[in-house]
């Protein structure tokens, strides 16, 4: 459970960095890593959605910020 959460966080940080490079320079870094293959590109983007849903579930189910004041 903890490893899955770390993997999802790492994926979303990577996608965020690729999106910021694209927003600032116009160069699509994620598409570059996929070697221009749109099938791989779209499957990686769908993986970002799954990672975001997993983290939302984790935040709602386990409430890691419950005792933060």
N, C-alpha and C positions, 0 to 999 in steps of 0.2 A: 504494500500500500504506500509506504513512504518512498520507495524507489520509483513507483509510477508517478507520484506527485513531483518528484525531482526531475524526472524525464520530461513531463509536461511543462514544467516551469522553464526548463532549458530550451525546449522547442519554441515556446512562445517568446522568449527573449531573443532567440535567433531570428524568428519571423519578424519581430519588431525592429531588429537591427537591419534586416534586409529591406523592410518597408521604409525605414528612415533614409537609407542610402538611395532608394528609388525616389523618395519625395524630394530629397535635396539635390540629387544630381541627374535624375532621369534614367539612370542605369539600373536595369532590373537584375539585381544580384542573385535572387533566387532562380530566375530563369537561366542565368549564366551557370549556376551550379548544376542545373538540370540539363545542361548542354543543349538548350533550345527545344527539348522534348516536351510538348504540351501535356501529354498524358501524365508524365511524372510530375510536372509542375502542378497540375490540377489535383493530383493525389496528395501532394505535399500540402497544398492549401486546404484540402479537406481534413488532413491530419491536424492542422492548426485549429479547425473547428472542434474536432474531437478532444484535443488537449484543453481547449477553453471550457468545454462542457464538463470535462473531468474535474478541472480546478473549481468550477462553480459548484459541482456536487460536493467536492471536498470541503469547500468553505461553508456550505450550508449544513452538511451532515456532521462535521467534526468541530466547527466553530473554534478555529485556532486563536481568534482574537477575543474570546469570551472573557478572559481574565486580564486583558490589557486595559489599563485605566489611565 
